[in-house]
Amino acid sequence: MTDRATDKPALHGGVTLRAVLVAVVLVAGLSIMSPYNDEYRHNTLLAGNHFPIAPFFLLFLLTIFGNGLLGLLGRLPLIARRLPGGLRFRPAELLIIWILTVVASGIPSSGLNRYLTPVVYAPFYHKTPENAWQEKLCNRIHDQLVPSTAARGVDEQAILHYHEGMPGGRDMSWGEVLDQLPWASLWRPFIYWTILVLAIYLVMFSVCAILARQWTERENLQFPLLQLPNELVEKPKPGHLVSRFLRSRAMWVGAALPIFVHTLNGLHVHYPKLPQFPMFFNIDASLTEPFWRFFRPMNIQLWFSFIGIAFLLNKKVSLSFWFFFVFMRLQFATLDSLGYLRTPADRSQLFWNSQGGYLPEQRQVFGAQFMWFLFILWLARHQLMAGLKRAFAPRRSGAQGWYTPDFWAWTGLILGATVALTWCHTYGISLWAAGIYLLLFLVTATIATRLICQAGLIFVQFNYTPVEPLFSTGFTLGGAAAFAPTTIVMLSVVNRVFAMDIREILMPSVMQGMKVGENTKARRTRLYAAIGLVILVALPLSFFAFQAVVFRYGGIDIGRWTFNSQAGYFYSRVVRVLPAVDGTASTAIKPVWWEIAYIIIGMVAMAALLLVHRRFVWWPIHPAGYCTANAWAMYNMWFPFFVGWLSKALVLRYGGPDAYKRWRDYFLGLIFGDMLMGGLWTVTNFLVGYFGGESVCYNVLPM
């Protein structure tokens, strides 16, 4: 009982010159403003997930006010005679503008820049004679990857000013800040890191191109996150100014709830004497017995957009997310009571990201995701083999459809992987380790993309990163000599930049962009060129805007976690393993076979879940939830998904499909109201977000 993104009538075109120009302007604005908004003002993140607030709010403004103004201008006699169709943006153009801004929205923030320079520059600032980070870390990170010049090497002063701020920077105008930036030292890291960034982006784009036809035409994935934009931009019927969706009473009743709550709570943040509506409840005080301690922290949070998305999903999918969240905690408690929960504090926590969790769960989740990845390839085996034959046959033939010709998709994958591996080898990472890591990264990115395109999970994070199973199994099977010290350091840095926080990773947005292109019957080459253009616009603008904000205010003053805690915590764990690797420790790292055993358990469990889901229609739980159990994102979303699942189950049980259709607009309204208030409060925080010299911001969605 779900509506697919393709249910709307086919739109036509969309990749027009004016649509691309508008998207480029919006992307440029977001690239410049995001570092200031996210890092300095700590406002609601302009991106923050895979249904980002800023692009949707801009889509709403273009649909209502932009098209309204253009409609009035189009009625002028001179324009009406020359342009009978009017000046208003067509629905297809609006969707193209939206998806282009979505694709580029993560680059200024967690999708790249939030981790790139804060992580790479950190050891050069935090090094001391006592921690010996110069020898252990800095000497293994090439000068080209940090502020430096060919003549003088690493620019220590630039790194100092990056973390502590330029002298008098807060009193400078933005023009003066840009004038004082150490441009000569910053160009090198931008250029050399951009090579790897573009290579990995090409790999992800190519994988999307290879899998897109299978996922859309054969498996019929829902693409739930496209439903609301499709409804919003629908062309009004004759005699109406706005679309059916914006005239729906049920939608506005649904939107009224988040509008009221966020208005009240936002005013409370700015004026504390006003009341607020509680949206966060911690029940840890009720979980005091030893068995129940593994259920802590247990938070009940109300996020209206997550409730709305859960209602739109297949019940099996929405059930799986909250069920496995609870099930995994029950597993911890049971293992602990039996004495089998193992979380050694030495080398096993060296490379963990900050998403938390226990080793059995982390290893299980990786095993489950790897099995799901293999299952995805198995389902697509006929398509993949046919595509390879078409790509490299002497005479390439066969219907290609809308999607990328197989030759260019596979060539892009090979080219991107070759450049990425060459980059890694150039900077000291062994080729075999880089190759395995790239494969594991694609497993993570592909599963995240699947969760977003099939399950509408707008906020995706996992409790492991790709480097962890590589190092864990490598140390277990090959001992300390399995990796050279430079491979350990550089691969950990690359992993931290690209895979630490996948809430804004590029690949899912590209896959959704391809679906939008197919729905709107856009010219493929134009759409791909437009995606490439907005990425090339976002990369330099966001990089140097990020540098300007940090150099002006000082990283450790504006972002304690981004610039201090997370980097220091990360590197302190990396250096703990280096003595055993470079031979200076008295004992080598001991094998931990049970970690591999838990990976196998996760693979077997996922295989069983996939089998029963595919063979038995009555089976109530989708395997997707197993891959997200206990990640930080699910701490925020488990209860909203429970509410959305329960609401849909009750509606279908007592009202049937007709009732679901009536209630659908209401739950879409919950999403619409959340996003609308997110945009309005972001603007409001910019205008009146200072009280007593302090930045005061109301955040609509979890950070």
C-alpha positions in Angstrom: 0.0 0.0 0.0 2.6 2.6 -1.0 2.7 5.2 -3.6 5.7 5.1 -5.9 7.5 8.2 -7.2 6.5 7.2 -10.7 2.8 7.4 -10.0 2.7 11.0 -11.3 2.1 11.6 -15.0 5.3 11.8 -16.9 6.7 15.3 -17.1 8.7 16.4 -20.1 12.1 17.9 -20.3 13.3 20.1 -17.4 17.0 20.5 -18.0 16.6 23.9 -19.6 19.2 26.7 -19.5 17.2 28.8 -17.0 16.7 25.8 -14.7 20.4 25.0 -14.7 21.3 28.6 -14.1 18.9 28.9 -11.2 20.3 25.7 -9.7 23.9 26.9 -10.1 23.0 30.2 -8.3 21.3 28.3 -5.5 24.2 25.9 -5.2 26.7 28.7 -5.1 24.7 30.4 -2.3 24.4 27.2 -0.3 28.1 26.5 -0.7 29.0 29.9 0.6 26.5 30.1 3.4 26.6 26.5 4.8 29.9 26.7 6.6 28.8 29.9 8.3 25.4 28.5 9.1 26.5 25.1 10.3 29.8 25.6 12.0 29.7 29.2 13.4 26.0 29.8 14.0 25.1 26.2 14.8 21.8 26.7 13.0 19.6 24.0 11.6 21.9 22.2 9.1 21.1 23.4 5.6 21.6 19.8 4.4 22.0 17.4 7.3 20.3 14.4 5.6 19.1 13.1 2.3 16.0 15.2 2.3 17.7 18.4 3.1 15.8 21.4 4.4 17.4 24.1 2.3 16.7 22.6 -1.2 13.1 21.8 -0.3 12.4 25.2 1.2 13.9 26.8 -1.9 11.7 24.6 -4.0 8.6 25.8 -2.0 9.6 29.4 -2.5 10.1 28.9 -6.3 6.8 27.1 -6.6 4.7 29.6 -4.7 6.4 33.0 -4.9 8.7 32.5 -7.9 6.0 31.1 -10.1 3.5 33.5 -8.8 5.6 36.5 -9.8 6.5 35.0 -13.1 2.8 34.2 -13.7 1.9 37.9 -13.2 4.7 39.0 -15.5 3.5 36.5 -18.1 0.1 38.2 -18.3 1.7 41.5 -19.5 0.5 41.9 -23.1 4.0 42.2 -24.6 5.2 39.0 -22.9 1.9 37.2 -23.5 2.2 37.7 -27.2 5.8 36.5 -27.5 5.6 33.7 -24.9 2.1 32.1 -25.1 3.2 29.5 -22.6 4.0 32.1 -20.0 7.1 32.5 -17.8 6.3 30.1 -15.0 8.6 27.3 -14.3 7.2 24.0 -15.5 7.0 21.1 -13.0 9.9 19.3 -14.6 12.1 22.4 -14.3 11.3 22.7 -10.7 12.2 19.1 -10.0 15.5 19.4 -11.8 16.4 22.6 -9.9 15.5 20.7 -6.6 17.5 17.6 -7.3 20.6 19.6 -8.5 20.6 21.5 -5.2 20.2 18.2 -3.3 23.1 16.6 -5.1 25.5 19.5 -4.2 24.0 20.3 -0.7 26.1 17.9 1.2 29.5 19.0 -0.1 29.8 22.1 2.1 29.0 20.1 5.2 29.1 16.5 6.4 29.3 15.2 2.8 32.9 16.5 2.6 34.1 19.7 4.1 33.0 19.2 7.7 35.6 16.4 7.9 38.2 17.1 5.2 40.4 19.9 6.6 39.5 19.6 10.3 40.7 16.0 10.2 43.7 16.4 7.9 45.1 19.5 9.6 44.5 18.3 13.2 47.7 16.4 14.0 49.8 19.3 12.8 48.1 21.5 15.4 47.8 19.0 18.3 51.3 17.6 18.0 53.6 17.9 21.0 57.0 16.5 22.0 55.1 14.3 24.5 52.7 12.7 22.1 55.3 12.4 19.3 52.6 13.0 16.7 55.1 14.6 14.4 56.9 11.3 13.9 53.9 9.0 14.2 51.4 11.0 12.1 52.6 14.2 10.5 55.6 12.6 8.8 53.2 10.2 7.1 50.8 12.8 5.7 52.3 14.4 2.6 52.8 18.2 2.6 50.6 18.5 -0.5 47.6 17.5 1.5 47.9 20.3 4.1 48.5 24.0 3.9 52.0 24.2 2.4 54.1 25.6 -0.4 56.6 23.8 -2.6 59.4 26.0 -1.3 58.7 26.1 2.4 56.8 22.9 3.1 54.1 22.8 5.7 52.7 26.3 6.6 52.6 25.9 10.4 51.3 29.5 10.8 48.3 28.8 8.5 47.4 25.7 10.5 47.7 27.7 13.8 45.4 30.5 12.4 43.0 27.8 11.1 42.5 26.5 14.6 42.8 29.7 16.7 41.7 32.3 14.2 43.6 35.0 12.4 44.8 37.9 14.7 41.9 40.4 14.7 39.9 38.2 12.4 36.6 38.7 14.2 36.9 42.5 13.7 37.6 42.2 10.0 35.1 42.4 7.2 34.6 39.4 5.0 36.5 41.2 2.2 39.5 41.7 4.6 39.3 38.0 5.7 39.5 36.8 2.1 42.4 39.2 1.4 44.3 37.8 4.4 43.7 34.1 3.7 47.0 32.2 3.0 45.9 31.5 -0.6 49.4 30.2 -1.7 49.2 27.5 1.0 45.6 26.6 0.6 45.6 25.9 -3.1 47.8 22.8 -2.7 45.5 20.8 -0.4 42.4 21.8 -2.4 43.9 20.6 -5.7 45.3 17.3 -4.5 42.3 16.4 -2.4 39.9 17.4 -5.2 41.6 14.7 -7.4 40.6 12.0 -5.0 37.1 13.5 -4.4 36.3 13.6 -8.1 37.6 10.1 -8.6 35.4 8.7 -5.8 32.4 10.7 -7.0 32.9 9.2 -10.5 33.0 5.7 -9.0 29.8 6.4 -7.1 28.1 8.0 -10.2 29.1 5.0 -12.3 27.8 2.4 -9.8 24.5 4.3 -9.8 24.5 4.2 -13.6 25.1 0.5 -13.6 22.4 -0.3 -11.0 19.8 2.3 -11.9 17.9 0.3 -14.5 17.8 -2.8 -12.3 16.5 -0.9 -9.3 13.9 1.1 -11.2 12.6 -1.1 -14.0 13.1 -4.6 -12.5 12.9 -4.2 -8.8 10.5 -1.2 -8.8 12.0 0.6 -5.8 9.6 3.2 -4.3 11.9 6.2 -4.1 9.7 7.5 -1.2 11.6 10.8 -0.9 10.5 11.9 -4.3 6.8 11.8 -3.5 6.5 15.2 -1.7 8.4 17.2 -4.3 6.3 15.6 -7.0 3.1 16.6 -5.2 4.4 20.1 -4.5 5.3 21.0 -8.1 2.2 19.4 -9.8 0.7 21.7 -12.3 -2.5 23.4 -11.0 -5.7 22.6 -12.8 -7.3 25.3 -14.8 -8.9 27.9 -12.6 -6.5 27.2 -9.7 -3.4 29.0 -8.7 -1.7 26.1 -6.8 -1.6 22.4 -7.1 -4.1 19.9 -5.6 -1.7 19.1 -2.8 -1.5 22.7 -1.6 -5.3 22.9 -1.6 -5.7 19.7 0.4 -7.3 20.3 3.8 -5.9 17.1 5.1 -2.4 18.2 4.2 -2.8 21.5 6.0 -4.3 19.8 9.0 -1.2 17.6 9.1 1.2 20.5 8.6 -0.5 22.5 11.3 0.9 20.2 14.0 4.6 20.8 13.3 4.0 24.4 12.4 2.4 25.0 15.8 4.9 23.0 17.8 8.0 24.5 16.1 6.6 28.0 16.3 6.0 27.5 20.1 9.4 25.8 20.7 11.3 28.3 18.6 9.8 31.2 20.4 10.7 29.5 23.7 14.4 29.3 22.6 14.5 33.0 21.9 12.2 34.0 24.8 12.6 31.4 27.6 9.6 32.7 29.6 7.3 31.4 26.9 6.1 27.7 27.2 7.3 24.9 25.0 6.0 21.6 23.7 8.4 18.7 24.9 9.7 16.6 22.0 12.4 14.7 23.8 11.9 12.2 26.7 14.7 10.2 28.3 13.6 7.1 30.2 17.0 6.0 31.4 15.9 6.5 35.1 13.4 3.7 34.6 16.1 1.3 33.3 18.2 0.8 36.4 18.4 -3.0 36.7 21.6 -4.6 35.3 19.7 -6.4 32.5 18.1 -3.2 31.3 21.3 -1.0 31.3 21.9 -2.1 27.7 18.7 -0.3 26.7 20.3 3.0 27.7 20.3 5.6 26.4 16.6 5.2 25.6 15.1 8.3 24.2 11.6 8.9 22.9 11.7 11.7 20.4 9.0 13.2 18.2 10.1 14.1 14.7 7.1 14.7 12.5 8.8 14.3 9.2 10.1 10.8 10.2 6.6 9.8 11.3 5.2 10.9 7.9 7.9 9.0 6.0 7.3 5.9 8.0 3.6 6.1 7.1 4.4 6.2 3.4 6.6 3.1 3.6 5.6 -0.5 3.2 4.7 -1.7 6.7 7.4 -4.4 6.7 10.1 -1.8 6.1 8.9 0.7 8.8 8.4 -2.2 11.3 12.0 -3.5 10.7 13.7 -0.3 11.7 12.3 0.0 15.2 12.1 -3.8 15.7 15.8 -4.4 15.1 16.7 -1.4 17.2 15.0 -3.0 20.2 16.1 -6.5 19.2 19.8 -5.6 19.1 19.6 -4.1 22.6 17.9 -7.2 23.9 20.7 -9.2 22.3 23.3 -7.2 24.2 21.5 -7.8 27.5 21.2 -11.5 26.9 24.8 -11.9 25.9 26.0 -10.0 28.9 23.9 -12.0 31.3 25.5 -15.2 29.8 29.0 -13.7 29.9 29.5 -13.6 26.1 29.4 -9.8 25.5 33.0 -8.8 24.7 34.2 -5.3 24.2 38.0 -5.3 24.8 39.4 -1.8 25.4 42.7 -2.2 23.6 43.0 -2.5 19.9 39.3 -3.2 19.1 38.3 0.4 19.7 41.1 1.9 17.7 39.3 2.8 14.5 35.7 3.0 15.7 33.7 6.0 14.6 31.7 7.9 17.1 28.4 6.2 16.5 28.9 3.9 19.5 27.7 0.4 19.9 29.2 -2.9 20.9 31.6 -5.1 18.9 29.2 -8.0 18.4 26.6 -5.6 16.9 29.2 -3.7 14.8 30.5 -6.9 13.3 27.1 -8.3 12.8 25.9 -5.1 11.0 28.9 -5.2 8.7 28.4 -8.9 7.9 24.7 -8.2 7.3 25.4 -5.3 4.9 28.0 -7.3 3.0 25.5 -10.1 2.5 22.9 -7.7 1.4 25.4 -6.2 -1.1 26.1 -9.7 -2.5 22.3 -10.3 -2.7 21.9 -7.0 -4.7 24.5 -8.2 -7.1 23.0 -11.6 -7.4 19.5 -10.1 -8.2 21.2 -7.9 -10.8 23.4 -10.7 -12.2 21.7 -11.0 -15.6 21.6 -7.2 -16.0 25.3 -6.9 -15.0 26.4 -9.7 -17.4 24.4 -8.3 -20.3 25.7 -4.9 -19.5 29.3 -6.1 -19.6 28.7 -7.8 -22.9 27.1 -4.7 -24.4 29.9 -2.5 -23.0 32.9 -4.3 -24.3 31.6 -6.3 -27.3 33.1 -5.4 -30.6 29.7 -4.1 -31.7 27.8 -2.6 -28.8 24.1 -3.1 -29.4 20.9 -3.7 -27.5 18.4 -1.3 -26.0 19.9 1.1 -23.5 16.8 3.0 -22.5 17.0 6.3 -20.7 19.9 5.3 -18.5 23.6 5.5 -19.1 25.0 3.3 -22.0 26.8 0.4 -20.4 30.2 1.3 -22.0 30.3 4.7 -20.4 29.1 3.4 -17.0 31.7 0.7 -16.8 34.4 2.9 -18.3 33.6 5.5 -15.6 33.9 2.9 -12.9 37.2 1.7 -14.1 38.6 5.2 -14.7 37.4 6.5 -11.3 38.8 3.4 -9.4 42.1 3.7 -11.3 42.6 7.3 -10.4 41.5 6.7 -6.7 43.9 3.8 -6.4 46.8 5.7 -8.0 46.2 8.6 -5.6 46.2 6.3 -2.6 49.4 4.6 -3.8 51.1 8.0 -4.5 50.5 9.0 -0.9 51.7 5.8 0.7 48.7 3.5 0.9 49.4 0.0 -0.4 47.5 -0.9 -3.5 46.0 -4.1 -2.1 44.7 -2.3 1.0 43.4 0.6 -1.0 41.6 -1.8 -3.4 39.9 -3.7 -0.6 39.0 -0.5 1.2 37.4 0.9 -2.0 35.3 -2.3 -2.3 34.2 -2.0 1.3 33.4 1.7 0.8 31.2 0.8 -2.1 29.4 -1.7 0.0 28.6 1.0 2.6 27.6 3.5 -0.1 25.5 1.1 -2.0 23.6 -0.1 1.1 23.0 3.5 2.2 21.7 4.3 -1.3 19.4 1.3 -1.2 18.0 2.3 2.2 17.2 5.8 1.0 15.8 4.8 -2.4 13.8 1.8 -1.1 13.0 2.7 2.5 13.1 6.5 2.5 15.5 6.6 5.4 16.5 10.3 5.2 19.0 10.1 8.0 21.4 7.2 7.4 24.4 6.4 9.6 26.0 3.1 10.5 27.9 2.1 13.6 31.0 1.0 11.7 33.1 2.5 8.9 34.7 0.5 6.0 38.2 0.7 7.4 37.3 -1.2 10.6 36.6 -4.7 9.2 39.6 -4.3 6.9 42.0 -3.6 9.8 40.3 -6.0 12.1 40.4 -9.0 9.8 43.8 -7.9 8.5 45.3 -7.9 12.0 43.6 -11.2 12.8 44.7 -13.0 9.7 48.0 -11.3 8.9 49.2 -10.0 12.2 50.9 -6.7 12.8 52.9 -6.9 9.6 49.7 -6.9 7.5 49.8 -3.1 7.1 52.6 -0.6 6.9 52.4 2.4 9.3 51.8 4.9 6.4 48.9 2.7 5.2 47.4 2.7 8.6 47.6 6.5 9.0 46.6 7.6 5.5 43.8 5.0 5.0 42.4 6.0 8.4 42.4 9.7 7.3 40.7 8.9 4.0 38.1 6.8 5.8 37.4 9.6 8.3 36.9 12.1 5.5 34.6 10.1 3.2 32.9 7.5 5.4 32.8 8.7 9.0 29.4 10.4 8.6 27.4 9.3 5.6 24.3 11.4 6.3 25.0 13.5 3.2 27.0 11.1 1.0 26.7 11.8 -2.7 25.6 8.5 -4.1 21.9 8.3 -3.0 21.3 11.8 -4.3 22.8 10.9 -7.7 20.6 7.8 -7.8 17.5 9.9 -7.0 18.6 12.4 -9.7 18.6 9.6 -12.3 15.1 8.7 -11.2 14.0 12.3 -11.5 15.6 12.4 -15.0 13.7 9.3 -16.1 10.4 10.6 -14.7 10.7 14.0 -16.4 12.1 12.5 -19.6 15.0 14.9 -19.4 17.9 14.5 -21.8 20.4 12.3 -20.1 23.5 14.0 -21.3 22.2 17.4 -20.2 21.2 16.2 -16.8 24.6 14.5 -16.2 26.4 17.6 -17.4 24.3 19.7 -15.0 25.1 17.4 -12.1 28.8 17.7 -12.9 28.5 21.5 -13.2 26.9 22.0 -9.8 29.5 19.7 -8.2 32.3 21.7 -9.8 30.7 24.9 -8.6 30.2 23.6 -5.0 33.7 22.1 -4.5 35.8 25.3 -4.7 33.2 27.7 -3.3 32.5 25.5 -0.2 36.1 24.7 0.4 37.3 28.3 0.5 34.1 29.5 2.3 34.8 26.9 5.0 38.4 28.1 5.2 37.3 31.8 5.5 34.8 31.1 8.3 37.3 29.0 10.3 40.3 31.4 9.7 38.1 34.3 10.8 36.6 32.8 14.0 39.1 30.0 14.9 38.1 26.3 14.6 38.5 25.3 18.3 36.4 28.3 19.4 33.4 27.7 17.0 33.3 23.9 16.8 34.7 22.0 19.8 33.7 18.6 18.4 34.5 19.2 14.7 37.9 20.8 15.3 39.1 19.5 18.6 37.4 16.5 20.2 36.6 14.3 17.2 40.0 14.8 15.6 42.0 14.3 18.8 39.9 11.3 19.8 40.4 9.7 16.4 44.2 10.2 16.1 44.8 9.1 19.7 43.3 5.7 18.8 45.3 5.5 15.5 48.6 6.1 17.2 47.9 3.3 19.8 48.3 0.7 17.1 51.4 2.1 15.4 54.0 0.8 17.9 52.8 -2.8 17.3 52.9 -2.2 13.5 56.3 -0.6 13.2 57.9 -3.1 15.5 58.8 -0.8 18.4 56.4 -2.5 20.8 57.3 -5.6 22.8 54.2 -7.5 21.8 52.3 -7.7 18.5 48.6 -7.4 18.2 46.9 -10.7 19.0 44.4 -12.3 16.7 40.7 -11.9 17.7 38.9 -14.6 15.9 35.6 -14.1 17.5 35.3 -10.7 15.7 35.4 -12.6 12.4 32.9 -15.1 13.8 30.4 -12.2 14.5 30.8 -11.1 10.9 29.9 -14.6 9.7 26.9 -14.6 12.1 25.7 -11.3 10.6 26.1 -12.7 7.1 24.2 -15.9 7.9 21.4 -14.1 9.7 21.0 -11.6 6.9 20.9 -14.4 4.3 18.2 -16.1 6.3 16.2 -12.8 6.6 16.5 -12.2 2.8 15.5 -15.8 2.0 12.3 -15.8 4.2 11.4 -12.2 3.0 11.7 -13.3 -0.6 10.0 -16.7 -0.3 7.2 -16.0 2.2 4.8 -13.2 1.6 3.4 -13.4 5.1 6.8 -12.7 6.7 6.3 -9.3 8.5 9.8 -7.9 8.8 12.0 -6.5 6.0 15.8 -7.2 6.4 16.7 -3.5 6.0 16.4 -2.7 9.7 19.1 -5.2 10.6 21.6 -2.9 8.8 20.8 0.1 10.8 20.3 -1.3 14.3 21.7 0.9 17.0 23.4 3.5 14.8 23.1 7.0 16.2 20.6 7.9 13.6 18.2 5.2 14.8 18.4 6.6 18.4 16.6 9.6 16.9 14.2 7.7 14.6 13.1 4.5 16.2 10.1 6.0 18.0 8.9 8.1 15.0 9.1 5.0 12.9 7.1 3.0 15.5 4.4 5.7 15.5 4.3 5.8 11.6 4.2 2.1 11.4 1.4 1.8 14.0 -0.6 4.6 12.4 -0.5 2.9 9.0 -1.3 -0.5 10.5 -4.4 0.9 12.2 -5.6 2.8 9.2 -5.3 -0.2 6.9 -6.8 -2.5 9.5 -9.9 -0.5 10.2 -10.3 1.6 7.1 -8.6 -0.3 4.3 -6.9 1.2 1.2 -9.4 4.0 0.7 -8.7 5.2 4.2 -5.0 5.1 3.5 -5.5 7.3 0.5 -7.4 9.8 2.6 -4.8 9.9 5.3 -1.8 10.0 3.0 -2.1 13.8 2.5 -2.2 14.3 6.3 1.1 12.4 6.8 2.7 14.2 3.8 1.6 17.4 5.6 3.7 16.3 8.6 6.8 16.2 6.4 5.9 19.4 4.7 5.3 21.3 7.9 8.6 20.1 9.4 10.5 21.2 6.3 8.7 24.5 6.0 9.4 25.4 9.6 13.0 24.3 9.2 13.4 26.8 6.4 11.6 29.6 8.2 13.5 29.2 11.5 16.8 29.0 9.6 16.1 32.4 8.1 14.7 33.7 11.4 17.8 32.6 13.3 20.0 34.5 10.8 18.0 37.7 11.3 17.4 37.7 15.0 19.7 34.9 16.3 21.8 36.9 18.6 21.0 37.7 22.2 23.6 39.2 24.5 26.3 38.7 22.0 25.6 34.9 21.8 24.2 33.0 18.9 20.8 31.6 19.8 19.3 29.1 17.2 16.3 26.8 17.3 17.1 23.6 15.5 14.2 21.9 13.9 15.8 18.5 13.0 18.5 16.5 14.9 22.0 17.6 14.4 
